[in-house]
Amino acid sequence: MSVLLSDVVSGSAVGLRGRLWKLTAAELRAAAIGASAEILRLEAVRVAVVDELSLRPDDQVIASRGVGCWLAANTMLQVRDGKKIAALGAALRPFPAVAARFDVGDCSFDHAVLIVAFCESPPKGMPEEALPRCIDLLLAAASGVESTTTKVRNVIATLERVFESDEIPPAEDVDRNELRIASTLNGRVVVRGDFDALTGEMLLSALSNLTMPTPAPDGTPDSRSAAKRTADGFTELIRRYLDCAKTGTDGGQRPHVNVHINARDLAEHRDCAAAPSPDGGGVAVSDLDVGHMPWLGPLSVSQTRLLGCDCFLSTVLLDDHGAPLDAKPGKRLVSAEQRVALIARDKGCAFPGCTCVPAWTDAHHIRHWANGGPTVMNNLVLLCRSHHRLMHRKSGFVGKWVIRIGVDNKPWFIPPPSIDPGQHPRPANTTFKT
């Protein structure tokens, strides 16, 4: 390393710009990488020093109402940033493996915050013995020059879905969905929404081609911002929907959302993924093969099975390395003819007490096709989207309500003892439907 290059990395930036012309492009790249490594080192030093000071506060720290506020008051940091530094130092104490990787500069500040947040509040279905393996997976995603925040968040999301519990992950909780559309004083419309991952996947998939930058005829690059392109694409999406007037058909194809999942995982789905593995070794890499959406990443097996009840199925044969060998033509599990027959039999959602119309229902496999359940009338029942979701994953419903086809070839629902101690079968709710 040249004297000037060494001075660039460890010296002051005062007057530096006037001397950088002496460095070659390779030396400038080395300086940028060296400075970035030095920043990581100093961040780790600051966190360790501040944490030690929080354990042995003096009068100045106490008077500042905590070490984070003291740090902000004596530096150019904001109070929130000072508190984040102090909080990370305290959070790293119970997790020496994360602290060690952070201290050597192999894990950034932001990635360390994400990892310890997961460790402090792991999924409710995760056993304690699985935590070290999960930390290893998270550190692997957070280490090295190829690490990104997206990778770390993706691993966290995947682990949350691997260790499924009765509590629905926030990303899949449709009860939190909100969409507010309000007109403003100047006649415009403000749209604000908060959706689950699956709805977001459908929206992003629909907008994908409509929001791409479009050069002008003379080759001039698209001058629109990303937000403007998204707004234009959303407008075009609504226009195409209204122009086609396709408001949904009973036997039509489901929305085009691609979900990829290992067939073994779909068939061998456990009610709770925190169930101990046969070898007692905690979580394995193969356990991470949950459902996956191209836009928004991992999807729990429960949600994937829900979608798999009434879908367009494509099969891809892979080799031991995951490379495709062959693909079979796609097919609809529930044909249009079967759906017409289901509507004639069930007349809408068959769940007792529900009056949902047929157009808003899914064809639910009583015994899932991945477990050998055939796609035939005596293994199918119409359920509205809400009851379909409840049967697959809502605490209090999963595995408790039993559906059977009676001697009359119609579905009957057997409630759990908590609702009916005698568990008397209830007929499908078709009596008062017209």
C-alpha positions in Angstrom: 0.0 0.0 0.0 1.4 3.4 -1.0 1.9 6.1 1.6 -0.8 8.2 0.0 -3.2 5.3 0.0 -2.5 4.5 3.6 -3.1 8.2 4.5 -6.4 8.2 2.6 -7.8 5.3 4.7 -6.5 6.3 8.1 -5.9 10.1 7.8 -8.2 13.1 7.7 -10.4 14.1 4.8 -9.2 17.7 5.0 -7.5 18.6 1.7 -7.9 15.0 0.5 -9.9 15.8 -2.7 -7.0 17.8 -4.0 -4.6 14.8 -3.7 -6.8 11.9 -4.9 -5.7 12.5 -8.6 -2.4 10.9 -7.7 -4.1 7.5 -7.1 -4.8 5.0 -9.9 -8.3 3.6 -10.3 -7.3 0.4 -8.6 -5.9 2.4 -5.6 -9.2 4.4 -5.4 -11.2 1.2 -5.3 -8.9 -0.2 -2.6 -9.3 3.0 -0.6 -13.1 2.9 -0.8 -13.1 -0.7 0.4 -10.5 0.0 3.1 -12.5 3.0 4.4 -15.7 0.9 4.4 -14.0 -1.8 6.5 -12.7 0.9 8.9 -16.2 2.3 9.3 -17.4 -1.2 10.3 -14.5 -1.6 12.7 -15.2 1.8 14.4 -18.9 1.1 14.6 -18.1 -2.1 16.5 -15.7 -0.2 18.8 -18.4 2.5 19.5 -21.0 -0.1 20.3 -18.7 -2.0 22.7 -17.6 1.2 24.5 -21.1 2.6 24.8 -22.3 -0.7 26.1 -19.6 -0.8 28.8 -20.4 2.8 29.7 -24.1 1.9 30.1 -23.0 -0.8 32.7 -20.8 1.7 34.6 -22.6 5.1 34.1 -21.0 8.2 35.7 -22.7 11.4 36.7 -22.7 12.8 33.2 -24.4 9.8 31.7 -26.9 9.6 34.5 -27.7 13.3 34.1 -28.3 12.8 30.4 -31.0 10.2 31.1 -29.1 7.3 29.6 -26.0 6.6 27.6 -27.8 6.9 24.2 -28.9 10.5 25.0 -25.4 11.3 26.4 -23.8 10.1 23.2 -26.2 12.2 21.0 -25.6 15.3 23.2 -21.8 15.0 22.7 -21.7 14.1 19.1 -23.5 15.0 15.9 -25.8 12.0 16.2 -29.6 12.3 16.7 -31.0 10.9 20.0 -32.7 8.0 18.2 -29.4 7.0 16.7 -27.6 7.2 20.0 -30.3 5.0 21.6 -30.0 2.5 18.7 -26.3 2.1 19.4 -26.9 1.6 23.1 -29.7 -0.8 22.5 -27.6 -2.9 20.1 -24.8 -3.2 22.7 -27.2 -4.5 25.3 -28.9 -6.8 22.9 -25.6 -8.4 21.8 -24.7 -9.6 25.3 -26.8 -12.8 25.4 -25.7 -13.7 21.8 -21.9 -14.0 21.7 -21.9 -15.6 18.3 -23.6 -12.5 16.8 -21.4 -10.1 18.8 -18.2 -11.9 17.7 -19.1 -11.6 14.0 -20.1 -8.0 14.5 -16.9 -7.2 16.3 -14.6 -8.5 13.5 -16.5 -6.4 11.0 -18.1 -9.3 9.2 -21.7 -8.1 10.0 -23.0 -4.6 9.5 -24.8 -2.6 12.2 -28.2 -2.9 10.5 -27.8 -6.6 10.0 -26.8 -7.2 13.6 -29.9 -5.3 14.7 -32.1 -7.5 12.5 -30.5 -10.7 13.8 -30.7 -9.9 17.5 -34.3 -8.7 17.1 -35.1 -12.2 15.7 -33.2 -13.9 18.5 -35.0 -11.8 21.2 -38.5 -12.5 19.7 -38.2 -15.8 17.8 -41.3 -17.5 16.3 -43.6 -18.9 18.9 -43.4 -22.3 17.3 -39.6 -22.5 17.4 -38.0 -24.8 20.0 -35.1 -23.3 22.0 -32.6 -25.9 20.7 -33.2 -24.6 17.1 -31.9 -21.1 17.9 -28.1 -21.7 17.4 -28.8 -23.2 14.0 -31.0 -20.3 13.1 -28.3 -17.8 14.2 -25.9 -19.6 11.9 -28.2 -19.3 8.9 -28.8 -15.6 9.7 -25.1 -14.9 10.1 -24.3 -16.7 6.8 -26.8 -14.4 5.0 -25.4 -11.3 6.8 -21.7 -12.0 6.2 -19.5 -11.2 3.3 -19.6 -8.6 0.5 -22.6 -10.4 -1.1 -24.8 -9.9 2.0 -27.8 -7.6 1.7 -30.6 -6.6 4.0 -33.0 -8.3 1.6 -31.2 -11.6 2.1 -31.3 -11.3 5.9 -35.0 -10.3 5.9 -35.7 -13.2 3.5 -34.1 -15.7 5.9 -36.0 -14.3 8.8 -39.3 -14.5 6.9 -38.5 -18.1 5.9 -37.7 -19.1 9.5 -40.9 -17.5 10.7 -42.8 -19.7 8.2 -40.8 -22.9 8.9 -41.8 -22.7 12.5 -45.5 -22.3 12.0 -47.7 -22.0 15.0 -51.4 -21.3 15.6 -50.5 -17.6 15.3 -50.7 -16.3 11.7 -47.5 -14.5 10.6 -48.1 -10.7 10.2 -47.2 -11.0 6.5 -50.1 -13.5 6.0 -52.7 -12.0 8.4 -55.5 -10.8 6.1 -57.4 -9.3 9.1 -54.8 -6.5 9.1 -55.5 -5.6 5.5 -56.7 -2.0 5.0 -57.3 0.2 2.0 -58.4 3.8 2.3 -59.5 5.8 -0.7 -60.3 9.5 0.0 -60.9 12.5 -2.1 -58.9 15.7 -1.3 -60.1 19.3 -1.4 -58.6 19.9 -4.8 -60.5 17.0 -6.3 -57.7 14.4 -6.3 -57.8 11.0 -4.7 -55.4 9.6 -2.0 -55.0 5.8 -1.8 -53.3 4.3 1.3 -53.2 0.5 1.9 -51.6 -2.2 4.0 -51.9 -5.7 2.6 -50.8 -9.3 3.4 -48.0 -10.7 1.3 -50.2 -12.7 -1.0 -52.3 -9.7 -1.9 -49.1 -7.7 -2.4 -47.7 -10.5 -4.6 -50.9 -10.4 -6.8 -50.6 -6.6 -7.1 -46.9 -6.5 -7.9 -47.4 -9.3 -10.5 -50.2 -7.4 -12.1 -48.2 -4.2 -12.2 -44.9 -5.7 -13.3 -45.1 -5.2 -17.0 -47.1 -2.0 -16.7 -44.5 -0.1 -14.7 -41.4 -0.9 -16.7 -39.5 2.2 -18.0 -40.5 2.9 -21.6 -38.1 4.9 -23.8 -39.5 7.5 -26.2 -39.6 6.7 -29.9 -36.4 8.6 -30.4 -34.6 6.5 -27.8 -34.7 9.1 -25.0 -34.9 7.3 -21.6 -38.1 7.3 -19.7 -38.1 10.5 -17.6 -40.8 9.3 -15.2 -40.0 8.6 -11.6 -40.6 5.1 -10.2 -43.6 6.4 -8.3 -45.1 8.0 -11.4 -44.6 4.8 -13.4 -46.4 2.8 -10.6 -49.3 5.3 -10.7 -49.5 5.1 -14.5 -49.4 1.3 -14.3 -52.1 1.2 -11.7 -54.3 3.4 -13.8 -53.8 1.2 -16.8 -54.5 -1.9 -14.7 -57.9 -0.5 -13.7 -58.6 0.6 -17.2 -57.9 -2.8 -18.7 -60.1 -4.5 -16.0 -63.0 -2.2 -16.7 -62.5 -2.5 -20.5 -62.6 -6.3 -20.4 -65.5 -6.3 -17.9 -64.1 -9.5 -16.4 -65.5 -9.3 -12.9 -64.9 -13.0 -12.1 -66.4 -16.3 -13.4 -67.3 -19.3 -11.4 -65.2 -21.7 -13.5 -62.5 -19.2 -14.5 -58.8 -19.4 -13.8 -57.6 -18.3 -10.5 -55.4 -15.1 -10.3 -52.0 -15.6 -11.8 -49.9 -15.9 -8.6 -46.9 -18.3 -8.9 -46.1 -20.2 -5.7 -43.2 -22.7 -5.8 -42.9 -25.5 -3.3 -41.2 -28.8 -2.9 -43.8 -31.6 -3.4 -42.5 -33.5 -0.4 -43.0 -30.4 1.9 -46.5 -30.0 0.6 -47.4 -33.6 1.2 -45.5 -34.0 4.6 -46.8 -30.8 6.1 -47.0 -30.8 9.8 -49.6 -28.9 11.8 -46.7 -27.2 13.5 -43.2 -27.0 11.9 -41.7 -26.8 15.4 -42.3 -30.5 15.8 -39.0 -32.2 16.6 -37.2 -33.6 13.6 -36.7 -37.4 13.5 -33.0 -37.1 14.1 -33.4 -34.5 16.9 -31.0 -32.2 15.1 -33.2 -29.1 15.1 -33.8 -27.2 11.8 -32.2 -28.6 8.7 -31.5 -26.7 5.5 -34.1 -28.8 3.7 -36.7 -27.4 6.2 -36.3 -24.0 4.5 -38.1 -25.3 1.4 -41.4 -23.6 2.3 -43.6 -22.0 -0.4 -41.9 -19.2 -2.3 -43.4 -16.3 -4.3 -41.2 -14.6 -7.0 -42.0 -11.1 -5.7 -42.4 -11.3 -2.0 -40.4 -14.5 -1.1 -41.4 -17.2 1.4 -45.0 -18.3 2.0 -45.9 -20.7 4.8 -46.9 -24.2 4.0 -50.3 -23.7 5.4 -51.0 -20.8 3.1 -49.5 -22.7 0.2 -51.8 -25.7 0.9 -54.8 -23.3 1.0 -53.9 -22.0 -2.5 -53.3 -25.5 -3.7 -56.9 -26.6 -3.1 -58.2 -24.8 -6.2 -55.3 -24.0 -8.5 -53.6 -24.5 -11.9 -50.9 -27.1 -11.2 -47.7 -27.3 -13.1 -45.1 -30.0 -12.2 -41.4 -29.6 -12.7 -39.0 -32.6 -12.2 -35.7 -31.6 -10.7 -32.4 -33.4 -10.3 -30.4 -33.7 -7.0 -28.9 -30.3 -7.6 -32.3 -28.6 -8.2 -31.8 -28.2 -11.9 -35.0 -28.8 -14.0 -35.1 -32.1 -16.0 -38.6 -32.1 -17.3 -41.9 -30.1 -17.0 -45.4 -31.5 -17.4 -48.2 -29.5 -19.0 -50.2 -27.6 -16.4 -53.7 -28.7 -15.5 -56.5 -27.3 -13.4 -57.2 -29.4 -10.3 -60.8 -28.5 -10.2 -62.3 -28.4 -13.7 -65.0 -26.0 -14.8 -67.4 -28.8 -15.1 -66.7 -29.9 -11.5 -67.2 -26.4 -10.3 -70.6 -26.1 -12.0 -71.6 -29.4 -10.3 -70.3 -28.1 -6.9 -72.4 -25.0 -7.3 -75.4 -27.1 -8.1 -74.9 -29.2 -4.9 -73.6 -26.6 -2.4 -75.2 -23.4 -3.8 -72.3 -21.3 -2.3 -70.2 -21.7 0.9 -71.3 -24.9 2.5 -70.1 -24.0 6.0 -73.0 -23.9 8.5 -74.5 -20.5 8.8 -72.6 -18.9 5.8 -74.5 -17.3 3.0 -71.6 -16.5 0.7 -72.4 -16.7 -3.0 -70.7 -19.2 -5.3 -68.6 -16.6 -7.1 -66.7 -15.9 -3.9 -65.9 -19.5 -3.0 -63.0 -21.9 -3.5 -63.2 -25.6 -4.1 -61.7 -27.1 -0.9 -60.1 -30.6 -0.9 -61.5 -32.4 2.2 -58.4 -34.6 2.0 -55.6 -32.5 0.4 -54.5 -33.8 -3.1 -50.9 -33.7 -2.0 -51.7 -36.4 0.6 -53.5 -38.6 -2.0 -56.9 -36.9 -1.9 -58.5 -37.2 -5.3 -60.1 -34.3 -7.1 -63.6 -35.8 -7.2 -67.0 -34.6 -6.0 -66.9 -36.7 -2.8 -63.6 -35.0 -1.8 -64.6 -31.4 -2.7 -66.7 -28.8 -1.0 -67.2 -25.1 -1.7 -66.0 -22.7 1.0 -65.9 -19.0 1.0 -62.4 -17.4 1.2 -62.8 -16.7 4.9 -63.9 -20.2 5.9 -61.4 -21.7 3.6 -58.7 -19.8 5.3 -60.1 -20.7 8.8 -60.1 -24.4 7.9 -56.5 -24.3 6.9 -54.8 -22.2 9.5 -57.0 -20.4 12.0 -56.4 -21.4 15.6 -59.6 -23.1 16.8 -60.5 -24.4 13.4 -57.5 -26.3 12.0 -58.0 -30.0 12.6 -61.1 -29.4 14.8 -63.9 -29.1 12.3 -64.3 -32.3 10.4 -65.9 -32.4 6.9 -67.5 -35.7 5.7 -69.6 -36.6 2.7 -72.8 -38.2 4.0 -74.9 -41.0 2.5 -76.8 -38.3 0.8 -73.6 -37.4 -1.1 -73.6 -33.9 0.5 -71.1 -32.4 2.9 -71.7 -32.6 6.6 -69.7 -30.6 9.2 -68.8 -32.1 12.6 -68.0 -29.3 15.1 -65.3 -29.7 17.9 -66.4 -30.6 21.4 -65.9 -27.0 22.5 -68.8 -26.0 20.4 -70.9 -29.1 20.6 -69.9 -31.7 23.2 -71.9 -34.3 21.4 -70.3 -33.4 18.1 -73.5 -33.9 16.2 -73.0 -33.6 12.4 -74.4 -30.4 10.8 -75.6 -30.3 7.3 -74.1 -28.0 4.7 -75.8 -24.6 4.7 -77.8 -25.0 1.6 -81.4 -25.1 2.9 -82.3 -21.5 2.6 -80.2 -20.7 -0.5 -81.9 -20.1 -3.8 
